[in-house]
Amino acid sequence: MRLNPTLVFLALSSACDDAGDGPCATDTITLVDADNFSFTGLLDVPPYPTVDGADVEIFWDGVTDDIRCHEVDPTADVANVGIVRFPHLTEEDIEAGLATNHLLMSDQDGYVEFRPQDGGTSALLSEFSFFGTAFDLAEDYLSTRGSYLLLVSSTTTPGVGALVLAFLAPTVGETQDEVHLDPGCGVLDLEVDLASIEPVPVCRTGPWTADWSALTLDGQGNEIALDGVDSLMLGLYEDATVADLEEGFLDLETNATHLWTAPVGSSQTSLHLADTTDLEGQAFEGFEGQGLWLLALRCSRCYNPAPLFLTFLEPVE
């Protein structure tokens, strides 16, 4: 718990006699590690053993929900199916790296993809390629070449919008030449603690600038990559408890009474809240409304859908 001398003073006096001593003395909302929520995230990615070096056919018609347990239409929602090879990592290593967002480009040595057309829900490995270079199965799809992570995604940007994760496991002596992917729900196990968050006091009247340059850790206690933050989310949850938000953690966007978001550049570590907009394109104008106010920093390229940072804001006069 962060010890804030201003809050101690407020608790003793029950009033703010001088606005210059409180959060209204500045328009900057300084976010620090002690403000962050905590969570553990485990991934149990299913393996699919196949013939070693063969032209296996991948089917995703059974992908009817994603890793967030949201409904998926496999004929309309799948924009890309990619395969990443990790030459020196085991499947367990990859699962741990996915859960903590700590896989590196240097861990990989190959990537191919297939983009479905006209609602198609299957493809042969020989149809996968990377910028026109075909997947050489006899050389590149072998049990001796490493571990193969398959990603079914909702976008064509590699690593963004993962719906389903699976391991392809070429195996000597295996006869299976088809892979029928299961739905994604159940692969991700999250335990989230929002109740321990001490809300960050903010002035009810603006302007406001959120500054996260001081952050060093994410919600799992791992070193945070600030250049991975690519959006800020601000939400109001009326008639909701902290327990409600914990239970519906993967639906924070859809469960918000009012939601504002803004993109964040890779070198950016602050944002004016007035630059966030809601679904109708209206800019955030102030902390109007009663309920829980939540601010989160998100990473769309991270395989773990949990925010890198999340806290509650407490508007004060």
N, C-alpha and C positions, 0 to 999 in steps of 0.2 A: 504494500500500500504506500502510495506517495504521500509524504507529509508536506502539506502546503501551508505555510505560515498564514497566508491570507484567510484560508478556510478556518484555521484554528481561531483566528481573531473573530471571524464572523460567528462561529459557534458560541463564543463567549459573550459577545455583545448583542447577538440576535439582530444586528442591524449594521448597515454600512453607512457610517457617518460621513465618509469621504469617498466619493466614487473614484477618486484617483488611486485609492489603495486596492481596488477590486478589479475584476476582469474587464470592466468598462474603461479602464485606464489605457487600454491599447486595443487596436482592431485586429491584433494577431492572436490566433488560437494556436498556441505552441503545443504540439503533440509529442509526448515522450513515451519511452518503453513502459513505464508504470501505468500508463493509461490503457494499454492494450488488453484485449481479451486473451484467454488461453484456450487451447484445444489440442487434442491429439487426433491425428488422422492416419488410419491404416488402410492399405490397399491389398486386396486379395485378388490378383488378376488371374483369370483362368487360363491354363495352358491347353493347347490343342496339338497333340502329336500327329505328325504327318509323315508321308514318305520322304525320305532324304533325297534332295535334289530333283524332285519331280514337279510337274506342272499341276499344282494343287488348285482346286477351285474353291473360292471363298464365297459364302452365302451370308448375307445380312438381312434377309427377309424376316428373320426372327427377332430383330432388334426393335422391340416395341416400347422399350423405355430406356433411359440413359442412366449414367452413374449418379445423377441426382434424383432418380426415380421419377423423372418427368416423362410423360408420354411422347413417343417418337413414331412418326410415319416413315417407315424405311424406304418408301418409294418417293418421298418428297423432301425429307429432312436431311438426308445424307448427301453431302456435297463432295466428300473426299474420303478415300480409304488409303491410308499410308502405312508403310512398313519401315521401321527404323532398326538397323542392326547395331548391336553393342558387342564388339569383339572380345572384350575382357571382363564384362560384368555378367554375373549370374542373374537369373530371374528374381531372386530375393534381393540382390543389390539394386536392381532396377525398381522394384516395388518400393524399397526404402527411399530411393532418390525421387520417385514420383510423389510420394507422400509428403516429403519435405521440400519439394521444388529445388532439389540440389543436383539434378542431372546436368552435365556439361556437354557442350558441343564436342569437346575433345573425347568424350566417352563413346561417340558414335563414329562409324566409318562407312555408313551407307544408308541411303534413303531412296525409296521408290514409292509411287502413288498411282492411284486409279481414280478417275473422276466419272461417276455414273452419268449416264445419259438416258433421257426418256423414261425415268422411273425404274431403271434396271437395279436388280438387287443381288447380282453375283458377278464375279470376274475370275478368270484364270490368272495365276501368277505371271504367266507370259505376257499378259496385257498390262502389267505394271511397268512403269518407266520413270525416268527422271530427266526432264528436258529432252525427251526423245531417245534417251539411251535405255534400251530394254533391260529387263531383269534377266541376267544370265544364270539360269537355274543351276546348271551343272557346276558353276564356279562359285555362285554367290548365295545359294540356298542350301547350305550343308550344316550338319550338326557340329562340324569342326570349326565353323566360321564365327560362332558366337551365339548370342541370344537375339531373338526377333520379336519386337514389340509392334503389334498391329493397332492402329487407331482409326476408328470410324468417327468422322467429324462432320460438323454442321457448316464449316467454312472451308475454303480452299487454301487458307493460310496454314502451313504446317505447324502443328502443335496448338492451334487455337480452336476452341469449340469442340473438344473431344466428347463424344457421346458414349463410346464404348471402348474399353481397352481389353486386349487379349494378347497372349503369347502364342506365336506359331513355333512349333518345336519339331523341326526336321529330325527324324530319328531312324537310325540304321535298323532295318528289319521291320519297320512299321509299314502297314499296307494301306492306311487311310489316305485317300487322295481328295477328300472333300472336308471342308470346315464349315459347320453350321453354327454361326455365332449366336450365343444366348443374349437375352436382354442385359443391360448394364446395371440395373438396380441390385444392390447387395455387394457390389465390388468394393464400395467405399464405406468405411466405418469411422464416423466422427463422434468424438465426445467433446462437447463444447461447454465452457464455463463463462457465462455472461454475468452471473450474479455477483461475482467478485469485482466487477468493474466499479471504480469510483468515478462517477460522472465528472466530466470536465466542465467547469463553469464558463459560460459565455455570456456576453452582454446581449440583452434581448434586442437592442437597437444596433444597427450596423454602422459602418461597413465591417465585414469579417474576412480575414485571410487565414486559412488553415495552413500551417507550416509544419512539415514532418521531417525536416532536415536533420533533427536530432535523433531520429529513430535508428536503433542498431539491431533490434531483434524483432522477429515476427511472432505470431501468436503461439508458435510451438517452442519458442525460446531459441530458435536458430538465427544465425546471422541473416539479416534482411538485405535483399538486393533492391535498393531504392530505384534503380533503373528499370526494375520489373513492374513498378506501379504504372498502370496505364489508364486507370479511371478512378474517380472519386464518386462515392455514393452518399447522399444525405437523405435520410428517410424519417418520416413521422409515423408513429404507430399509435393510433388512438384506441382506447379500450383494450390495450394489450398489456400483458405482464411480461416480465423478464423470462419467466418460465415458458410463456407462449412462444417467445422468440427463439429460445433454446430448442424447443420441440420442432419448430418450423424453420430451423436455421438455413436449410438449403432453399427456402422459398422467401428469403428476406425481401427480394425485389417485388414479388407478386403479392405479398401480404401487407405491404406498406399502405397506409392510408393515403400518403402523398410521397412521391419519390422524385428526387432531383439527381442528375448525374452530369459529369463532365469528363472529357478525355484529358489525359495527363501525358505530357511528353517525357521521354526517357531521362532527360537531364533536369526535369522539373521537380522541385521539392516544396512548392507552395501553390496555393490556388485561392482566388477570390471566390467566396461562396456565391456571389452574385453571378458568376460565370456558369453556374450549374443551371440546368433546365429540366423541366418535367416532360412527360410524354407529349404534351401539347406545345412544347417549345417555349413555355413561360419560364422566365428566370426566377430564381429564388429571391424573395423580397424580405423575408424575415421569419422569426420563430413565432408564427401565429398558430394557435391550436394547442390543445392539451394532450399530453401523451408522452411516449418515449421518443426522444430524438436520438438517432443513431448515425454515426459517420464511419464510413469504411473506405479503405484503400484496397483496390482490387488489381489482380494480375490475370488478364485473359489468356496469356500464354502458359500459365501454370496449370499443370494437370490436376492439382488439388484445387477444387473450386472454393475453398475457404478463403476469405480475405486475408491479405498480409497483415492488415491492421484493422481493428474495429473497436470503437468506444461509444459511450453515451455522452451526449452533450446536455447540460442543464442551464437553460436560459435564466438569467437573473436581471433584475432591474438595475 
